[in-house]
């Protein structure tokens, strides 16, 4: 039976199906009616997803069923044939529309392409498959020597352990989750591709890229350019790491490529914990604090810039700390921020512990939350309450993460002693092992793998081989042991399953963040970009708010050019690390480079 909402919608806008020219007022009436129902369904789906991520009980399918029910209702509405035809009809007369109306109607069609009810069975199957994959991913019981361990436990071992046999055991345990996820990933590939093909997209990768107003070829060219620009720096870091880690683990013969279990991160995407900067040892101070302190201190940073205090509901409804010992449930330990109702209900899902990694992460996640709060205003309609593009959201979070660990800021906050002596090159090295090391993973391995999976129809029998081929090509990382097709190591990465075909967002965000940081340091603070203190500067806060407040109502390229004076460029990032580049070349004299100069 036809939904009464759709029946009313059809009745109200029956005139739009005629040949009569439509008016801006008619378009606005449709948008308003659509938005009202959209927000209701979005809220219901958000609440169900939240419950499914924060309380995973083995054998209890209550949350999964609610996610499925609300997801299907959301899909039925956003992908309805009536809404698609109506939006398409109005967009045939773009000259009659305001720029804001055009953007909202384009967004309606973008949402529709992920859930077109012309293939309702496919959409329903995809939602069910995604929910099942999420449950398997976050409900997985990691075990080492038969004992259950948490993701944080695994990360702690990979960060601190020097016994390679122990490291290998823990690294292999971290990949076991991928084995059970492989069939689901292959199924999702088919369902996601077929779903968006119903509205004319070639594949799911093309669909995700289209949100930038770009083709897949344009996006791949852009991120390859970024990859190549940063390759010389990464090549120096890769050579340095091979020799330094071989010494650390007492291995006499330096390997040509980095064994994955040597690195302090499960995917080799962040090597920064290899370095402890004297005078900048945050862990020694933060371990004396509480987990609550970490988050409250982050809020204090934003308030000092002129942002409002977080709403009381944030503290009441968020899930900020690890599940209590002995709890009868699990939770997703991957940090995230949530805009539950596109209004005032903002939350974060974290598992904060008092250490430097979570300190930076908390500041990052609050960056997302404050972005939500900034564009929730009367000038930005709910359908456009998003980042200027997806990368902007990550850029804001990462920018504040970077600012929160710079020496003058930490001195000002009393986290390190004022005037503490530290090695500036070592501080830069630690940052490069985070930011620069991340680029070949995000713009290389992850993006190329997902393009291959969705756009190039990667054969099922080559999933693991492709993953390690790309890890070697871009990151210079190899598996420590034979990893056949009985494994699916890519699927151990959260985003491959539940945030698919958009990991280039993170690569672009790092480029944007250094561009914004460079502008703030040089033009507002008049400080060295490598030694800034944003704290208490309301002008910095205004600069950030001016970028955040329009949400997706303005073109992302125009926003960047307007605020920084230049188009997207990796040059500020390269300039930031130039002193380190010269130092690395000196350190690597006489060492063998094994990573190709060109990708």
FIMISE-731048 format. One line per field, with one value per residue (C-alpha): x, y, z. Coordinates in steps of 0.001 Angstrom, whole numbers. Layout:
N
xx = (X,...)
yy = (Y,...)
zz = (Z,...)
This chain:
599
xx = (0,1357,2639,231,3126,3975,314,106,3334,2024,-1234,481,2850,713,1149,4853,4117,2432,4211,3563,6812,7568,8246,10824,8006,6847,10388,10766,7493,8727,12097,10447,8092,10893,13184,10636,10195,13890,14970,12508,13778,17419,16978,15381,18115,20844,19488,19344,22883,24089,22656,24147,27622,27598,26043,26842,25572,26455,23337,21032,19738,17452,19705,20415,16705,16040,18913,17417,13893,14887,17375,14711,12310,15028,15902,12276,11811,15101,15021,11330,10455,8207,10967,13453,11077,10089,13689,14660,11682,12624,16261,15234,14424,17553,17184,14041,15889,18116,21630,20562,17564,19737,22161,19368,17726,21086,21588,18159,19157,22517,20765,18322,21064,22126,18579,16559,13231,13114,15356,13846,14834,18477,18404,16814,19405,22250,21022,20724,24184,25750,24220,25442,28949,28995,27927,30672,33287,32668,31503,34663,36495,40240,42307,46004,47100,43454,42811,40411,42028,40656,41664,43366,45357,46559,47522,49446,51527,52308,53307,55604,56690,60221,59943,59278,57722,55215,54567,53915,51452,49483,49593,48246,45492,44480,43900,41747,38631,39076,38617,34941,34314,35521,32261,30273,32596,32254,28492,28423,30525,27830,24915,26462,27388,24000,22150,23783,23773,19979,20377,23028,26312,28878,29789,29854,33297,32084,29023,31027,33454,30582,29821,32940,31615,34389,34748,36707,39463,39752,39877,42495,44622,44385,45398,48154,49539,49524,51114,53888,54564,55075,56929,60471,59729,58062,60977,63371,61103,60782,64562,65094,62465,63913,67330,66155,63662,66176,68466,65627,64695,68332,67972,71347,70136,67997,64967,64237,60663,59101,57518,54030,54425,57461,55302,53418,50073,47948,47869,51147,49286,50896,54442,54653,54950,58402,59613,59485,60559,62539,60709,57560,56668,52938,52242,54195,51977,48677,48824,48441,45192,41735,40069,37446,40206,41235,37797,37156,40519,39582,36364,38368,40534,37512,35897,39113,38713,35207,33162,30273,30453,29319,25621,24718,23242,26710,27957,24773,24407,27930,29905,33334,35176,35923,33207,33572,35552,33226,30519,28194,28488,31080,31268,32841,36237,36820,36522,33723,31460,27702,25138,22096,19255,20922,20046,21411,21974,25719,27654,30974,31815,35304,37159,39346,42284,44728,47544,48886,47143,43706,44517,45006,42063,39708,40628,40091,36637,35545,36521,33778,31312,32014,31681,28178,27335,28679,26629,23470,22150,19240,21224,22036,19093,19267,20000,23218,24386,27577,31164,31991,33062,33712,37438,36738,35231,38360,40580,38946,39378,42987,43839,42788,44586,47797,47346,46797,50251,52446,54970,53877,50277,51271,53413,50512,48237,50773,50983,54720,56910,57373,60729,61265,64168,63211,64729,62821,63913,62725,59398,59094,60040,57303,54760,55967,55651,51998,50964,53372,53301,49517,49383,50585,48200,45156,45782,47533,46759,43219,41962,43505,42169,38612,38724,39920,37225,34264,35224,37488,35583,38593,38241,37357,40483,42775,41483,44384,47015,45864,45926,49537,50589,49375,50843,54242,53930,52769,53909,56858,55256,55087,53319,55510,54328,52522,49013,46931,43380,42034,42714,41154,43493,41921,38636,40298,40165,36858,36279,36497,33294,31187,32524,33328,34981,35806,39134,40660,38697,41402,44273,42703,41936,45635,46461,43657,44630,48227,46932,44625,47277,49843,47405,46524,50164,51489,48566,46725,49147,52331,54031,56192,53776,55907,55482,52030,49642,46035,44777,42659,42911,39399,40562,41579,38187,36449,38489,37469,33829,33662,34714,32476,29264,28198,28326,27800,25933,29066,31402,34377,36960,35637,35742,39392,40433,38490,39879,43513,44065,45087,43673,44271,48036,50409,53048,52321,52708,56010,57285,56388,58636,61478,63976,63265,63811,67355,68063,66756,69021,72002,70855,70305,73709,75214,71922,70167,66906,64484,61296,60900,61193,58103,54847)
yy = (0,3443,5358,8162,10605,9858,10090,13550,14567,13494,15344,18535,18576,16993,20134,19394,16400,18612,20622,23817,25603,25175,28055,28593,28565,25115,23811,25245,23686,20288,20774,21794,18826,16441,17881,17480,13779,13264,14601,12313,9232,10291,10671,7247,5608,7459,6288,2692,2863,4426,1583,-952,582,1189,-2024,-5191,-8284,-11656,-13560,-10545,-9310,-6580,-3713,-5227,-5588,-1982,-786,-2801,-1471,2199,1837,413,3240,5827,4079,3809,7541,8889,6504,6765,6966,9945,11946,11115,12216,15356,16449,15672,17656,20762,20490,20596,24239,25295,28886,29131,27987,29700,28310,26950,25175,23626,22297,20754,19101,17714,16354,14704,12868,11914,10336,8639,6944,4987,3741,3758,2057,1057,-1748,-1957,-5593,-4773,-1881,-4026,-6750,-4223,-2737,-6189,-7135,-3920,-4449,-8036,-6925,-4265,-6774,-9206,-6463,-4820,-7924,-9867,-11472,-10909,-13618,-14043,-17376,-18233,-15136,-12399,-9007,-5615,-3534,-1137,-4063,-4970,-1380,-1099,-4192,-2998,376,-831,-4479,-5225,-9036,-9748,-13143,-11509,-8719,-11238,-13185,-10050,-8666,-11947,-11934,-8438,-9771,-12753,-10575,-10261,-13971,-13973,-10631,-11573,-13200,-10234,-7751,-9465,-9540,-5857,-5009,-6478,-4952,-1482,-1419,-2659,-211,2951,1623,1915,5711,5763,5539,3094,1759,2602,4221,6630,7375,8312,10482,12359,14109,16211,17291,15234,12100,9093,9822,13389,12208,9539,12086,14494,12013,10537,14048,14401,10974,11805,15230,13632,10557,11968,12670,9300,7545,9113,8138,4582,4162,5702,3413,233,864,2249,-559,-3227,-1815,-1651,-5296,-6473,-7655,-7613,-7760,-4715,-5841,-4300,-3643,-3132,-6247,-5198,-6455,-4221,-1119,413,431,-2459,-1083,808,4089,5910,5321,8297,6232,5131,8473,9939,13558,14551,17339,16389,13134,13671,10120,10520,13466,12309,8872,10679,12243,10739,9828,12477,15092,14337,15188,18155,19625,19346,21271,23946,24431,25140,27413,29463,30174,31531,28388,27531,24908,21470,20924,18978,16264,15603,14476,12581,10681,10151,6927,8288,5589,1854,-593,-1387,-4497,-7468,-5771,-8181,-6181,-4880,-1516,-106,1205,3251,6958,8828,11863,11814,14479,12574,14857,17480,19888,20017,16357,15902,12946,11169,7484,6906,4658,7349,6392,8929,8903,11088,9187,9636,13245,14097,11902,13617,17041,15654,14224,17425,19222,17255,18010,21745,21649,20175,22928,25673,24785,24104,27595,29283,29963,26298,24002,20531,18837,20853,20412,18678,19704,21796,18372,15202,15966,19301,17519,15423,18453,20372,17461,16817,20526,20744,17481,18971,22268,20416,18779,21708,22713,26314,25135,22315,24697,27125,24317,23153,19671,20106,22467,25981,26331,22579,21727,19538,18497,20301,17844,14910,16684,17181,13544,12378,14507,13310,9704,10510,12910,12126,8368,8433,9730,6588,4503,6716,8060,4893,1512,2193,4257,2065,-1073,239,1529,-1919,-3595,-1520,16,-2689,-5702,-7211,-11031,-12750,-14879,-11828,-9807,-10387,-10442,-7024,-5560,-6575,-5648,-2111,-1963,-2835,-403,2618,2010,-320,-2730,-6512,-9205,-10964,-14402,-15857,-14371,-16362,-15856,-17559,-14148,-10773,-8386,-5330,-6148,-5734,-1982,-544,1755,-1017,-2421,448,3665,2341,3897,7267,6930,9578,11955,11514,12107,15296,16364,16303,18519,20919,20954,22006,24670,26032,25702,27517,30400,30583,30511,33050,35415,35373,34260,35494,32364,29593,26918,24338,26085,27583,28252,28706,28791,31801,33448,34542,35579,31973,30897,33335,32112,28529,29420,31275,28061,25823,27860,27554,23748,22391,25469,26835,25254,23641,24922,28467,28281,27197,29861,32557,31707,30861,32696,29590,26425,22940,22370,20039,22783,24005,20423,20001,23350,22363,19296,20785,21010,17362,16382,17750,16007,12659,12846,13199,10278,8059,8656,5284,3475,1527,2973,269,2241,3411,7160,7243,5422)
zz = (0,-868,2148,3138,3245,-360,-1332,217,-1449,-4824,-4296,-3197,-6155,-8851,-10927,-11239,-13445,-15988,-18637,-16701,-15705,-12029,-9666,-6952,-4394,-5519,-5298,-1797,-661,-1846,-146,3134,3169,2227,4914,7700,7003,6260,9665,11496,9696,10016,13798,14172,12128,14058,17411,16218,14842,18077,20151,17772,18140,21888,23225,21288,23120,21678,20639,21079,17718,19139,18092,14694,13973,14944,12740,9919,10475,10714,7886,5611,6475,5753,2499,1392,1791,436,-2497,-3326,-6997,-6271,-4579,-7321,-10074,-8194,-7574,-11161,-12406,-10467,-11527,-15193,-14509,-12667,-13808,-11659,-8530,-5993,-5484,-2099,-3615,-6322,-3734,-1669,-4668,-5817,-2318,-2389,-5577,-4073,-1092,-3433,-5423,-2360,-1733,-4994,-4400,-8043,-6706,-3230,-2781,-3400,-955,1735,1185,1329,4630,6160,4910,6245,9677,9770,8791,11525,14172,13135,12982,16339,18158,17277,20188,19662,21317,22072,23521,24025,26124,25037,24471,23448,20456,22884,24321,20810,20058,23335,22532,18999,20382,23190,22774,21552,21397,17711,18422,20758,18260,15476,17597,18483,14926,13522,16163,15007,11470,12396,12262,8494,7866,8806,7120,3636,2366,3656,1992,-1374,-966,-42,-3095,-5349,-3445,-3215,-6898,-8087,-5838,-7222,-10783,-10636,-10733,-13437,-11532,-12910,-9477,-5783,-5963,-8665,-6553,-3454,-5418,-7080,-3782,-4449,-7848,-9433,-11542,-10291,-12831,-11536,-7929,-8655,-10528,-7600,-4928,-7103,-7453,-3658,-3280,-5720,-4195,-780,-2078,-1562,2117,2634,936,3441,6348,5054,4789,8218,9807,8290,9805,13138,13747,12763,15448,17974,17415,17214,13627,11865,8277,7455,5406,2023,3038,6444,7971,9049,12627,13153,12999,15936,14138,12869,9316,9246,8891,11840,13079,15433,18620,17390,18718,22195,22149,25235,26996,25060,26801,27117,28249,31479,32460,31014,32632,35975,34770,34400,31122,31931,32133,28551,27145,29456,28547,24882,25490,27310,24194,21994,24571,24709,20984,21516,20881,23198,25912,24805,25531,28677,26456,24999,28400,29209,25935,24587,25100,25880,27809,27464,28454,32179,33112,33235,31177,29369,26156,23720,22009,18884,20033,16875,17718,15964,16278,15705,14746,15855,14780,12546,15354,18906,19805,19275,20669,20494,20647,22042,24479,26013,28174,29658,27086,24298,21514,23067,23976,20317,19279,21740,20356,16843,17597,19322,16117,14354,17146,17027,13238,13717,16194,13919,10837,12799,12202,10442,7272,6624,5881,7489,4149,3869,7468,6426,5886,2811,1581,3564,3792,5479,8466,8877,8242,11095,13461,12427,12523,16148,16882,15462,17328,20611,20580,19588,22224,22968,23345,25714,27757,28010,29213,31785,30270,29774,31831,30478,28771,28621,26351,23389,20110,17365,14687,16775,17303,13539,12965,15307,13434,10034,11175,11716,8948,6099,6713,6526,2937,1094,3219,2670,-841,-1938,-392,842,-2083,-4771,-3066,-2878,-6436,-7508,-5432,-6611,-9944,-11365,-9993,-8216,-8357,-5067,-5322,-5385,-2425,-55,-2787,-4058,-549,49,-3490,-2821,701,-763,-3684,-1715,1874,1381,3862,3499,5544,8119,6993,3985,3815,1362,183,3306,4882,4128,5899,4275,6024,9429,8705,9916,6953,4360,5848,7140,5575,2152,-893,632,2421,147,2394,5015,2614,1300,4864,5775,2814,3757,7435,6696,4336,7065,9770,7611,7124,10824,11920,9435,8963,12292,15004,13282,14610,13192,11890,13727,17090,17536,20363,19286,22878,23769,20338,19362,15871,15209,16484,14144,11162,11917,12546,9230,7466,9556,9677,5976,6101,2589,1408,-318,-2874,-1091,-3568,-3258,554,534,-1961,-111,3322,2492,-762,-2703,-4205,-2763,-2499,-652,-640,2947,4205,2361,3622,7182,7018,4932,7857,8640,5002,5100,8424,7117,4076,6404,8565,5540,3940,3106,3614,861,-472,-1565,-2205,-5805,-6342,-8533,-7929)
